[in-house]
Amino acid sequence: MFDARLRSALTPAADAAARVLDVPWVTPNRLTALNLVAGLASAALAATQLWIPALILWLLCRLADGLDGPLARRRALGSSPASGQGGFFDICADFIVYGATVIGVAIGANEAFDAPWLPFLLVLFAYYINGGAFLAFSSIAEKQGRTLDDGRSLSFLGGLAEGAETVLVHSLWLIFPFAAAPIAAVWALLVCLSAAHRVVLGYRSLG
């Protein structure tokens, strides 16, 4: 819901960070790999109830995810069109990290606070629908020449639950793990509503 405005506000800082990172040994794919490794480590730490280290690695993985795109665009200036390989790696890493961190928190909260599994299963179900909807839209829109170009590799349909809200919610249940289950229940509802909105909007957009 806030991604477009946040992206616009943070673009100068992200571009400045990309300039600093523009050295031979730092590549967009290595930043994506850092995102993936840090996200999986965060999930593992959450599963063992090491909540603060899990939070730090979660924020690190999101920072890496926020910088690989600006660095890739900076490197692409004046060069041949991008192959799409980096964008593919990035979206795969994000899906792996999102799913793993939900499972990690669910395991940790269940063992530490006897939290129920159902809210976390509903979050995964909502992520499944949400991801399927926007990936299907992006693929079909590309074939029809109706891409939504905001500088990213895929055409993202807006919704109630986007990247900024995901970072916030995943951070909240690491800060307040005793309340992770009710946070997950509310989040699952919001993501389901967002997914329904994306399905309707995508269907109408492709009509």
N, C-alpha and C positions, 0 to 999 in steps of 0.2 A: 504493500500500500504506500510505503514511503520511499521505495527504492529510487524512483526517478528523481525525486527532489534531493535525496541524499547523494545520489551519484553526481548530480549537477554541482552540489555544494562541495563535495569531496574531490572533484576532478582536479583542481589545481594542486592539492596536496598529494594526490596519487601520482600526478604527472611529475611533480618535484621528486617524489620518492623513486619513480622510475628512472629519472636522470641519475640519481645517486647509485642505483642498482645496475646501471647500464655499463657493466664491466664484463670482460670475456667469460669469466667463470660463473657468472649468474645468468641463467637463461629462463625464459617463461616456463618451460617444461620442468626445470628444476624447482621453481617456486611451486608449481602444481604438485610435484612429488613431495615437497615439504608439507603442503596442505594435506596430502593424503596420509603421510606418515604421522604427522602431528595429530590429525583427527583420529586415526586408529589408536594411537597411544592415549589420547584423551578418553576414548571409549573404554580401553583396558583399565585405566586408572579409576574411572567412574565405577566400573564393575567391582573394583576392590575397595571402594569407598574412600579413595584418596581425592576428595572433591576439589580442593584448591589447586593441586597440580593439574587435575583434569581440566579445570577452568582455564588455567594459564595456557595449556596446550590447545584447548579449543579456540581461544582468542588468537593464538599464534597461527593456527591453521586458517582461520578466517582472514587474518591479515595477509598471509601468503596468497590466499585465493583472491583477495582484492588487488594485489599488485601484479599478478601474472599477466592480466589483460593489458593494463597500461604499458608494461614493459614490452609485450608483444606488439602493440600498436606502434610504440616508439621505434622498435626495430624494423617494422614493416614500412615505415615512411621512405618513399623513394625506391622501394624494392618491388619485386614481383609479387602478385597477389598471394596471400597466405594459403597454404595447402588445406587448412582445416584440421590438421592433425592435433594442434595444440588445443583448439576448442573442443574436440572430441575427448581428449585426455582430461580436460578440465571438468566437463560435465560428468564424465564417469567417476572422477575422483569425488566430486560433490555428492553424487548419489551414494557412493560407498560410505563416505564420512557421515552423511545424515543418517543413514540406516544404522551404521555401527554405533553412533553416539546414542541413539534412542535405545538400542539394545543394552549398551553399557550402563546407562542410567537406570534402566528397568531392572537389571540384575542387581546393581548396587543398592537401589532403593528397596527392592524386595528383601534382600538379605539384611539390610540395616534397620529398616522401618516396617517390614512386612507389607510393603506397598503392593496393591493388586496389579496384575499384569494387563488387564483389559485396556486401561487408558493408553498404554504404550502400544498395544496391538492396534488400537484405533488410529493412533498417530501414523504408524507404518502403513495402514490401509489408506489413510488420507494422502500420504506421500505418494503411494502407488498410483492413485487416481490422478492426482495433481501432475505428477511427472509424466504419466502417459498422455494426458491431455495436451500439455504444452509441447512435448516432443512430437506428437502426431501433428499438431498444428504447424510447428516449425517445418517439418518435412513436407507437408502438403502445400503450405504457403510458398516454400522455395520452388516447388514444381510449377506453381501457378504464377510465379512472379509477384507475390503479394507479401514479401518479407517485411518485417518491422525492423528497420535498421537503427539500432541505438549504439552501435559500435561493438556489440557482442557477436559471437559466432552464430547464435541461434536467435530465432524470433520469439521473444518472451511476451506472453500475454500477461497484462497486469492483473492483480487480484488483491484480496484482503491479506493474504499470507505470502510474503515474498522474502527475499534474503535478509533484510534488516530485521524483520520480525522473528525469523528463524534464529538468527544470532542471539537476539534478546531472550527468547524463550529457552533455548538450550543453555544459555548462561544462567538464567534464573533457577533452573532445576539443579544446577551444580552449586549455586550459592545457597539455595534453600532445598536441599535434597529431601528433607522430611515432608515437604509439600510437593514433591515431584509428581505424584500421581494426580492430584487435582489440577495442577498446572497442565499436565499432559492431557487431561480430559477436556479442559477449555480449549487448549491448542488444537486438539483433534477436531473439535467442532468448527473452529475458525478455518482450519485447512480444508475441511470438507466443504464448507460454504464457498471458500475460494476456488476449490476444484469445480464445484457446480457452476460457479460464475464463469470459469475459464471454458468449460464445456459449451455452455450457451453462447458465450462471446465468440469462441472459435468457430462454432457451427454457423453463426450468423455472418461472421467475417468472410467465410469461405463460400457463402451462398451466391 
